[in-house]
C-alpha cells in the first residue's frame, strides 16, 4: 500500500521530492521527544501555540511524504495552528515498508506520550497525511477509527489490492481527500475510485480536486491546510469512543 511500492523509478522519484517539494524548515519554536512504541523507537516533533498552557487543545498529527521531514510539515501548519490554537505533532517517518503494520499504533502512542507535556482534547485528535503519509493516514482511519476523530489526505489513494482495509474500521471515520489534476504519481481517476469506495462503505467524505495542481503539497499548503482544518475541526469523537 505504501508509496515505495509504486512502479516508479526510485532515483527520479526521490530527486523530485528533495529538489522540488520540500522547503527549508524553520524549527526554532519546535520541540522534540522520543518514545518507545512497541518495537519502534519513535522521534517526533511537537509545536504548542502561545497561550495554550493549562488548556486541552485539538491536535493534528502531521505525516510527511517519502524523503520529506517532520519539521517541514510543522512549518507549513504553524501559522494556522497559532491562529486557531491547534497542537501539532509530527513523527519522523522511515522509508521502510515494514513500518506500515505498526504505524496506526505508533501514531496513537505518540499522542499518548505527548499528553505528558501538552494538554490534548481526546475527542479532537486528527491525522493529516501527505503522499506517503497519506497512505499511513488511511491506515490510521481504519485501524484506529475510535481514536482519531477524522483524517485528511493529500495526494494519494487506497490501492486496489488494499481496499479491504475499509472493513476494519469500527467507526466510519470522516475523511477529507485532496488531489491535483496534474499529480505525477496518482491519477485523478484512481483517487476518485477511493472516494467512491469510501462513500459506498458509509464513510463521510470531503473531496477536493485542484485544477493545475501537481504532487507538490507545499505549493498549496496554506489553502489545503485551511480547508482541511475547517473539515477536521468540526469532527469530534463521541464520548464512548475515546
MARROVEX-658859 format. One line per field, with one value per residue: residue number from 1; x, y, z of N, C-alpha, C in turn. Coordinates in Angstrom, 1 decimal. Last residue first. Example, Ala and Ser with C-alpha at 12.3 -4.5 7.8 and 13.67 -1.06 7.14 Angstrom:
BEGIN
pos	[2,1];
n_east	[12.8,13.2];
n_north	[-2.2,-5.7];
n_up	[7.1,7.8];
ca_east	[13.7,12.3];
ca_north	[-1.1,-4.5];
ca_up	[7.1,7.8];
c_east	[12.9,13.2];
c_north	[0.0,-3.3];
c_up	[7.9,7.8];
This chain:
BEGIN
pos	[242,241,240,239,238,237,236,235,234,233,232,231,230,229,228,227,226,225,224,223,222,221,220,219,218,217,216,215,214,213,212,211,210,209,208,207,206,205,204,203,202,201,200,199,198,197,196,195,194,193,192,191,190,189,188,187,186,185,184,183,182,181,180,179,178,177,176,175,174,173,172,171,170,169,168,167,166,165,164,163,162,161,160,159,158,157,156,155,154,153,152,151,150,149,148,147,146,145,144,143,142,141,140,139,138,137,136,135,134,133,132,131,130,129,128,127,126,125,124,123,122,121,120,119,118,117,116,115,114,113,112,111,110,109,108,107,106,105,104,103,102,101,100,99,98,97,96,95,94,93,92,91,90,89,88,87,86,85,84,83,82,81,80,79,78,77,76,75,74,73,72,71,70,69,68,67,66,65,64,63,62,61,60,59,58,57,56,55,54,53,52,51,50,49,48,47,46,45,44,43,42,41,40,39,38,37,36,35,34,33,32,31,30,29,28,27,26,25,24,23,22,21,20,19,18,17,16,15,14,13,12,11,10,9,8,7,6,5,4,3,2,1];
n_east	[-13.4,-16.1,-18.1,-18.4,-17.4,-14.9,-15.7,-15.1,-14.4,-11.7,-11.7,-12.6,-10.8,-8.5,-8.6,-8.6,-6.0,-4.4,-4.7,-3.7,-1.1,0.0,0.6,3.2,3.4,2.6,3.0,1.8,-0.1,-2.8,-4.8,-7.4,-8.0,-10.7,-11.8,-14.3,-15.1,-17.2,-18.1,-18.5,-19.9,-19.0,-19.4,-17.3,-15.1,-15.3,-15.1,-12.4,-11.1,-11.8,-10.5,-7.9,-7.9,-8.5,-6.2,-3.3,-0.3,2.0,1.7,-1.3,-2.9,-5.1,-4.5,-6.6,-7.6,-10.2,-11.2,-13.3,-14.6,-14.8,-17.0,-15.6,-14.0,-12.6,-12.1,-13.0,-11.1,-9.2,-9.7,-8.1,-5.6,-5.4,-5.8,-4.8,-6.2,-4.1,-2.8,-2.8,-3.6,-6.2,-7.4,-9.7,-11.0,-10.4,-8.8,-10.0,-11.5,-9.9,-7.5,-7.7,-8.7,-7.1,-4.5,-4.5,-4.7,-2.2,-0.5,-1.0,-0.1,2.7,3.2,1.1,0.4,-2.1,-3.3,-5.5,-6.6,-8.6,-10.7,-11.1,-9.0,-7.1,-4.1,-1.5,1.8,3.3,2.0,0.8,2.7,2.0,-0.3,0.7,2.4,0.4,-0.9,1.2,1.6,-0.7,-0.4,2.2,2.9,2.7,4.6,7.2,8.0,8.9,10.5,11.6,10.0,9.1,8.8,5.6,4.4,1.7,0.4,-2.6,-4.1,-5.2,-5.5,-2.9,-1.2,-1.9,-1.3,1.5,2.3,2.2,4.7,6.3,5.5,6.6,9.3,9.8,9.7,10.7,10.7,11.0,7.5,5.7,4.4,1.8,0.8,-1.9,-3.4,-5.5,-7.2,-6.2,-6.8,-4.6,-2.3,-1.2,-1.5,-0.2,1.1,1.0,3.5,4.6,6.9,8.3,9.6,10.9,10.4,11.3,9.3,8.1,6.2,7.5,9.3,9.9,11.3,10.7,11.3,9.8,10.0,10.8,12.6,12.6,11.9,13.2,13.0,10.5,10.3,9.9,12.3,14.3,13.1,11.3,12.9,14.6,12.8,12.2,14.6,15.2,12.9,10.5,7.6,5.3,5.1,6.0,6.3,3.8,2.1,0.8];
n_north	[7.3,6.8,7.9,10.5,10.6,12.9,15.4,17.9,20.4,20.2,19.1,21.2,23.3,21.9,21.8,24.5,25.1,23.3,24.2,26.8,26.4,24.6,24.5,23.7,21.5,19.3,18.5,17.1,19.8,21.7,22.4,22.3,19.9,18.5,17.1,15.8,14.3,11.7,9.3,6.0,3.9,2.7,4.6,6.3,4.7,4.4,7.0,7.7,5.8,6.9,9.3,8.3,7.4,9.8,11.3,9.3,9.9,11.2,13.8,15.6,17.4,17.8,16.9,16.2,15.3,14.3,13.6,11.5,10.2,6.7,4.8,2.3,0.2,-0.8,-2.9,-2.5,-1.1,-2.8,-3.7,-2.4,-3.2,-3.3,-0.7,1.8,4.8,7.6,11.0,13.9,14.3,13.7,13.7,12.3,12.3,11.3,8.3,6.2,4.6,3.8,2.6,1.5,3.6,5.8,4.7,4.2,6.8,7.6,6.2,7.5,10.1,9.8,9.7,12.5,13.6,13.6,14.2,13.2,14.3,14.5,15.3,14.0,14.7,17.5,17.8,19.7,18.3,16.3,14.0,13.7,12.5,9.8,9.8,10.3,8.1,6.0,6.6,6.1,3.3,2.2,2.8,1.4,-1.2,-1.6,0.2,-0.5,-2.0,-0.2,2.7,5.4,6.6,9.8,11.5,13.0,15.8,17.6,20.6,22.1,25.2,27.9,29.4,30.7,28.5,27.0,28.7,28.7,25.9,24.3,24.2,23.4,20.7,19.8,20.2,18.4,15.9,15.7,13.5,11.0,10.7,13.1,13.2,13.8,15.2,15.4,18.0,18.4,20.8,21.2,22.1,24.3,25.0,27.1,28.5,30.8,29.7,26.2,23.8,21.1,18.4,15.6,12.3,9.1,5.9,2.8,0.0,-2.1,0.0,2.8,5.1,8.4,11.6,15.0,18.5,21.6,24.7,27.2,26.7,25.5,25.8,24.1,24.8,22.7,20.2,19.6,19.5,18.0,15.7,14.7,14.2,12.3,10.2,9.6,8.9,6.6,4.9,5.0,3.2,1.6,1.7,1.2,3.6,4.2,1.1,-1.2];
n_up	[23.1,22.6,24.1,23.0,19.6,18.4,16.0,13.5,12.8,12.1,9.6,7.9,8.5,7.9,5.1,4.4,5.4,4.0,1.3,1.4,2.3,0.3,-2.4,-2.4,-0.8,-2.4,-5.5,-7.5,-8.9,-10.4,-12.2,-9.8,-7.3,-5.7,-2.7,-0.5,2.4,3.5,5.8,4.7,3.5,1.2,-0.7,0.1,-0.4,-3.2,-4.1,-3.3,-4.9,-7.4,-7.3,-7.5,-10.2,-11.6,-11.1,-10.4,-8.9,-9.7,-10.5,-10.8,-12.0,-10.4,-7.0,-4.1,-0.9,1.3,4.6,6.4,9.5,10.1,11.3,13.4,12.9,10.0,8.3,5.8,4.5,3.6,1.0,-0.8,-1.6,-4.3,-5.1,-2.6,-1.9,-2.6,-2.5,-1.9,1.5,3.8,7.1,9.5,12.9,15.5,16.4,17.8,16.4,14.3,13.7,11.2,9.5,9.9,9.6,6.9,5.9,6.8,5.2,2.8,3.5,3.6,0.9,0.6,3.9,6.4,9.5,12.1,15.4,18.2,20.0,22.4,24.0,23.9,25.7,26.8,27.0,28.2,28.2,25.7,24.1,24.5,23.0,20.4,20.0,20.0,17.6,15.9,16.4,15.4,12.7,12.1,11.9,9.1,8.0,8.3,6.1,4.3,5.1,5.6,8.7,9.8,12.7,13.6,14.9,16.1,17.3,18.5,17.7,17.5,15.3,15.0,15.2,13.0,10.9,11.2,11.1,8.9,7.8,9.9,10.1,7.7,8.2,10.3,9.2,5.7,2.8,1.8,1.5,3.6,7.0,9.0,12.0,14.0,15.7,18.4,20.6,24.1,27.3,29.1,30.4,27.7,25.4,24.6,21.4,20.4,20.2,18.4,18.2,16.6,17.4,17.1,18.4,18.1,18.1,19.3,21.2,21.2,23.0,21.9,22.1,21.0,20.4,19.5,17.7,17.0,14.9,12.4,9.3,6.4,3.0,1.2,-1.1,-3.9,-5.5,-4.4,-3.2,-5.1,-7.4,-6.3,-5.8,-8.5,-9.6,-8.1,-8.7,-11.1,-9.9,-9.0,-5.4,-3.0,-1.7,-0.7,0.4,0.0];
ca_east	[-12.0,-15.1,-17.8,-17.8,-18.4,-15.3,-15.3,-15.4,-15.8,-12.1,-11.3,-13.3,-12.3,-8.8,-8.6,-9.8,-7.2,-4.5,-5.1,-5.1,-2.0,-0.2,-0.8,2.8,3.8,1.7,3.7,2.0,0.5,-2.0,-3.4,-7.0,-7.4,-9.8,-11.5,-13.4,-15.0,-16.0,-18.3,-17.7,-20.5,-18.8,-20.2,-18.7,-15.3,-15.2,-16.4,-13.6,-11.0,-12.1,-12.0,-8.4,-7.6,-9.4,-7.5,-4.3,-1.7,2.1,2.6,-0.4,-1.7,-5.4,-4.4,-5.8,-7.2,-9.2,-11.1,-12.1,-14.7,-14.0,-16.8,-16.3,-15.1,-13.0,-11.5,-13.8,-12.3,-8.9,-10.3,-9.5,-5.8,-5.2,-6.8,-4.5,-6.1,-5.4,-2.8,-2.0,-3.3,-5.1,-7.3,-8.4,-11.1,-11.7,-8.7,-9.1,-12.1,-11.1,-7.7,-7.3,-9.3,-8.6,-5.0,-4.4,-5.8,-3.3,-0.5,-1.3,-1.5,2.0,3.4,1.8,0.8,-1.0,-3.2,-4.4,-6.7,-7.2,-10.3,-12.2,-9.0,-8.5,-4.8,-2.9,0.8,3.9,2.8,0.0,2.7,3.3,-0.4,-0.3,2.9,1.5,-1.6,0.7,2.7,-0.4,-1.5,2.0,2.9,2.0,3.1,6.6,7.5,7.5,10.6,11.4,11.1,8.7,9.8,6.6,4.9,2.7,0.9,-1.4,-4.0,-4.9,-6.7,-4.2,-1.1,-2.0,-2.7,0.7,2.5,1.0,3.6,6.4,5.2,5.1,8.7,9.9,8.6,11.0,10.5,12.1,8.8,5.9,5.1,2.5,1.2,-0.7,-3.2,-4.2,-7.2,-6.5,-6.7,-5.8,-3.4,-0.9,-2.2,-1.4,1.1,0.7,2.4,4.5,5.6,8.3,8.5,11.2,9.9,11.8,9.7,9.5,6.4,6.2,9.3,9.1,11.5,10.7,11.4,10.5,9.6,9.8,13.1,12.1,12.3,12.3,13.8,11.2,10.5,8.8,11.1,14.7,14.0,10.8,11.8,15.1,13.4,11.1,13.9,16.1,13.2,11.9,8.2,6.2,4.7,5.7,7.6,4.2,2.9,0.0];
ca_north	[7.6,6.2,6.5,10.3,10.5,11.5,15.0,16.5,20.2,20.9,18.3,19.9,23.5,22.2,20.6,23.7,25.9,23.3,22.8,26.6,27.2,24.2,24.9,24.8,22.8,19.8,19.4,16.4,18.5,21.4,22.8,22.5,21.2,18.4,18.4,15.6,15.6,12.1,10.7,7.0,4.6,1.9,3.3,6.7,5.2,3.2,6.3,8.4,5.7,5.5,9.3,8.9,6.5,8.6,11.8,9.9,9.3,9.8,13.0,14.8,17.2,17.1,17.8,15.7,16.4,13.9,14.6,11.6,11.2,7.9,5.4,3.6,0.0,0.4,-3.0,-3.3,-0.3,-2.2,-4.4,-1.8,-2.9,-4.6,-1.7,0.9,3.4,6.9,9.6,13.3,15.0,13.1,14.4,12.2,12.5,11.8,9.5,7.1,5.0,4.6,3.3,0.6,2.3,6.0,5.2,3.1,5.9,8.3,5.9,6.1,9.9,10.0,8.5,11.5,14.0,12.9,14.8,12.8,14.2,14.1,16.1,13.9,13.3,17.1,17.4,19.4,19.3,17.7,14.2,14.2,14.0,10.4,9.5,11.2,9.4,6.1,6.7,7.4,4.3,2.2,3.3,2.9,-0.6,-2.5,0.4,0.4,-2.7,-0.7,1.2,4.8,5.9,8.6,11.3,11.9,15.3,16.5,19.9,21.5,23.8,27.2,28.7,31.4,29.6,26.4,28.3,29.9,26.7,24.4,24.5,24.7,21.6,19.7,20.9,19.9,16.3,15.8,14.8,11.9,10.0,12.2,13.7,12.7,15.5,14.6,17.4,18.1,19.8,21.7,20.9,24.1,24.6,26.5,27.2,30.9,30.5,27.6,24.3,22.6,19.0,17.0,13.2,10.5,6.9,4.0,1.2,-2.3,-1.4,2.3,3.7,7.5,10.2,13.9,17.1,20.7,23.3,27.1,27.5,24.7,26.7,24.2,24.7,24.0,20.5,19.7,20.3,19.2,16.5,15.0,15.1,13.6,10.9,10.0,10.0,7.7,5.3,5.0,4.5,1.3,2.2,0.1,3.0,4.8,2.3,0.0];
ca_up	[23.5,21.6,24.3,24.4,20.6,18.7,17.4,13.9,13.1,13.4,10.7,7.9,8.6,9.3,5.9,4.1,5.9,5.4,1.7,1.0,3.1,1.7,-2.0,-3.3,-0.3,-1.3,-4.6,-6.3,-9.1,-9.2,-12.4,-11.2,-7.6,-6.8,-3.4,-1.6,1.8,2.7,5.4,5.4,4.6,2.5,-0.7,0.2,1.0,-2.3,-4.3,-2.8,-3.5,-7.1,-7.3,-6.3,-9.1,-11.6,-10.5,-11.3,-8.6,-9.2,-11.3,-9.9,-12.7,-11.7,-8.1,-5.2,-1.8,0.3,3.6,5.7,8.4,10.3,9.9,13.3,13.9,10.8,9.6,6.6,4.9,4.9,2.1,-0.5,-0.2,-3.6,-5.4,-3.8,-1.4,-2.7,-2.7,-3.0,0.2,3.0,5.9,8.8,11.5,15.2,15.6,18.5,17.6,14.0,14.9,12.3,9.5,9.8,10.9,7.8,5.6,7.4,6.6,2.9,3.3,4.9,1.7,-0.2,2.5,5.7,8.2,11.2,13.9,17.7,18.9,21.4,23.4,23.9,24.5,27.1,26.5,28.2,29.3,26.8,24.1,25.1,24.4,21.0,20.0,21.1,18.9,15.9,16.7,16.9,13.4,12.0,13.2,10.0,7.9,9.3,7.3,4.1,5.4,4.3,7.9,9.3,11.6,13.7,13.6,16.4,16.1,18.8,17.4,18.7,15.7,14.9,16.2,14.4,11.2,11.3,12.3,9.7,6.9,9.4,11.2,7.9,7.1,10.5,10.1,7.1,3.5,1.6,1.4,2.4,5.8,8.4,10.6,13.8,14.3,17.9,19.5,22.7,26.4,28.4,31.2,29.0,25.5,25.4,22.6,20.2,21.0,18.4,18.6,16.9,16.9,17.3,17.5,18.8,17.3,18.8,20.9,20.8,22.6,22.7,21.6,22.0,20.0,20.4,17.7,18.0,16.0,13.6,10.4,7.6,4.2,1.6,0.3,-3.0,-5.9,-5.1,-2.4,-3.8,-7.5,-6.7,-4.7,-7.6,-10.2,-8.0,-7.3,-10.9,-10.3,-10.1,-6.7,-3.7,-2.2,-2.0,0.6,0.0];
c_east	[-11.7,-13.7,-16.6,-17.4,-17.8,-16.4,-15.7,-14.9,-16.1,-13.5,-11.8,-12.9,-13.1,-10.3,-9.0,-9.8,-8.5,-5.7,-5.3,-5.6,-3.4,-1.2,-1.1,1.4,3.4,2.1,2.7,2.6,0.7,-1.4,-2.5,-5.6,-7.0,-9.3,-10.4,-13.1,-13.9,-16.2,-17.1,-18.1,-19.7,-19.3,-20.1,-19.6,-16.8,-15.6,-16.4,-14.9,-12.2,-12.1,-12.5,-9.9,-8.1,-9.2,-8.5,-5.6,-2.7,0.7,2.6,0.4,-0.7,-4.1,-4.6,-5.7,-6.3,-8.9,-9.9,-12.2,-13.4,-14.3,-16.1,-16.0,-16.1,-14.2,-12.0,-13.3,-13.1,-10.2,-10.1,-10.2,-7.2,-5.4,-6.7,-5.6,-5.9,-5.2,-4.1,-1.8,-2.4,-4.9,-6.0,-8.5,-9.7,-12.0,-10.1,-8.9,-11.2,-11.8,-8.8,-7.3,-9.0,-9.3,-6.5,-4.9,-5.7,-4.6,-1.7,-1.4,-1.9,0.5,2.6,1.9,1.5,-0.8,-2.0,-4.5,-5.4,-7.4,-8.8,-11.8,-10.1,-8.7,-6.2,-3.6,-0.6,2.9,3.3,0.7,1.8,3.2,0.9,-0.3,2.0,2.1,-0.6,-0.1,2.1,0.7,-1.3,0.8,2.4,1.8,2.3,5.1,6.9,7.0,9.2,11.5,10.7,9.8,9.5,7.6,6.0,3.1,1.9,-0.9,-2.7,-5.0,-6.4,-5.4,-2.4,-2.0,-2.9,-0.8,1.6,1.1,2.3,5.2,5.2,4.7,7.1,9.2,8.6,9.8,10.9,11.9,9.9,7.3,5.3,3.1,2.1,-0.4,-1.9,-4.3,-5.8,-6.6,-7.2,-5.7,-4.7,-2.2,-2.0,-2.2,-0.2,0.8,2.2,3.3,5.7,7.0,8.8,10.0,10.3,11.5,10.1,10.0,7.9,6.3,7.8,9.2,10.7,10.9,11.3,10.4,10.4,9.3,12.1,12.5,11.7,12.9,13.0,12.1,11.2,9.1,10.1,13.4,14.2,11.8,11.3,14.0,14.0,11.7,12.9,15.4,14.1,12.3,9.7,6.8,5.7,5.2,7.3,5.5,3.4,0.9];
c_north	[7.0,6.5,6.0,8.9,10.2,11.6,13.6,16.2,18.8,20.7,18.9,19.2,22.2,22.6,20.8,22.4,25.1,24.0,22.8,25.2,27.0,25.0,24.7,25.4,24.0,21.2,20.0,17.2,17.9,20.0,22.7,23.0,21.2,19.8,18.0,16.8,15.5,13.5,11.2,8.4,5.7,2.7,2.6,5.5,5.6,3.6,5.0,7.6,6.4,5.2,7.9,9.0,7.0,7.7,10.6,10.3,10.0,9.1,11.5,13.9,16.4,16.9,17.1,16.8,15.9,15.1,14.1,12.7,11.4,8.9,6.7,4.2,1.2,0.1,-1.8,-3.4,-1.1,-1.4,-3.8,-2.5,-2.3,-4.4,-2.9,-0.2,2.5,5.5,8.9,11.8,14.0,14.0,13.9,13.1,12.5,11.9,10.0,8.4,5.9,5.2,4.3,1.3,1.5,4.6,5.4,3.5,4.7,7.4,6.5,5.7,8.4,9.8,8.6,10.2,12.9,13.4,14.2,13.7,13.7,13.7,15.8,14.6,13.1,15.7,17.0,19.1,18.8,18.7,15.7,14.5,14.5,11.9,10.0,11.0,10.4,7.5,6.8,7.6,5.7,3.1,3.3,3.4,0.8,-1.9,-0.4,0.5,-1.8,-1.4,0.7,3.3,5.5,7.9,9.9,11.9,14.2,16.0,18.8,20.7,23.2,25.7,27.8,30.7,30.4,27.5,27.8,29.7,28.0,25.4,24.8,25.1,23.1,20.7,20.9,20.7,17.8,16.3,14.7,13.2,11.0,11.6,12.6,13.1,14.4,14.7,16.6,17.5,19.6,20.5,21.4,22.8,24.5,26.2,26.5,29.6,30.5,28.4,25.8,22.9,20.5,17.4,14.6,11.3,8.3,5.2,2.3,-1.1,-1.6,0.9,3.2,6.1,9.3,12.6,16.1,19.3,22.5,25.6,27.3,25.4,26.1,25.2,24.9,23.8,21.8,20.3,20.6,20.1,17.9,16.0,15.6,14.6,12.2,10.7,10.5,9.0,6.6,5.6,4.4,2.6,1.8,0.4,1.7,4.2,2.9,1.3];
c_up	[24.8,22.1,23.5,24.6,22.0,19.7,17.5,15.3,13.5,13.8,12.0,9.2,8.6,9.5,7.4,5.0,5.6,5.9,3.2,1.5,2.7,2.4,-0.5,-3.0,-1.1,-0.9,-3.6,-5.2,-7.7,-9.3,-11.1,-11.2,-9.1,-7.1,-4.4,-2.4,0.7,2.2,4.7,4.9,5.3,3.7,0.6,0.2,1.1,-0.9,-3.4,-2.9,-2.8,-5.6,-7.0,-6.2,-7.7,-10.5,-10.5,-10.6,-9.5,-9.1,-10.9,-10.7,-11.8,-12.5,-9.4,-6.3,-2.9,-0.6,2.6,4.6,7.8,9.2,10.1,11.9,13.9,11.6,10.5,8.0,5.9,5.4,3.5,0.7,0.2,-2.1,-4.5,-3.9,-2.6,-2.0,-2.6,-2.8,-0.7,1.7,5.1,7.5,10.9,13.7,15.1,17.7,18.4,15.2,14.8,13.7,10.8,10.0,11.0,9.2,6.6,7.1,7.3,4.4,3.3,4.7,3.0,0.6,1.9,4.3,7.5,9.9,13.3,16.2,18.5,20.1,22.4,23.3,24.7,25.8,26.8,27.6,29.4,28.1,25.2,25.2,25.1,22.6,20.7,21.2,20.1,17.2,16.8,17.3,14.9,12.8,13.2,11.4,8.8,9.2,8.4,5.4,5.3,4.4,6.5,8.5,11.1,12.5,13.8,15.0,16.6,17.6,17.8,18.5,16.9,15.5,16.2,15.4,12.6,11.6,12.3,10.8,7.7,8.6,10.7,9.0,7.2,9.4,10.2,7.9,5.0,2.3,1.1,2.4,4.8,7.1,10.1,12.3,14.3,16.5,19.0,21.7,25.0,27.5,30.5,29.7,26.8,25.5,23.3,21.5,20.8,19.2,18.7,17.4,17.3,16.7,18.0,18.0,18.3,18.1,20.5,20.3,22.4,22.2,22.5,21.3,21.2,19.9,18.7,18.2,17.2,14.9,11.6,8.6,5.4,2.8,0.6,-1.6,-4.7,-5.2,-3.1,-3.1,-6.1,-6.8,-5.1,-6.4,-9.2,-8.5,-7.3,-9.6,-10.2,-10.7,-7.8,-5.1,-3.0,-2.6,-0.8,0.0];
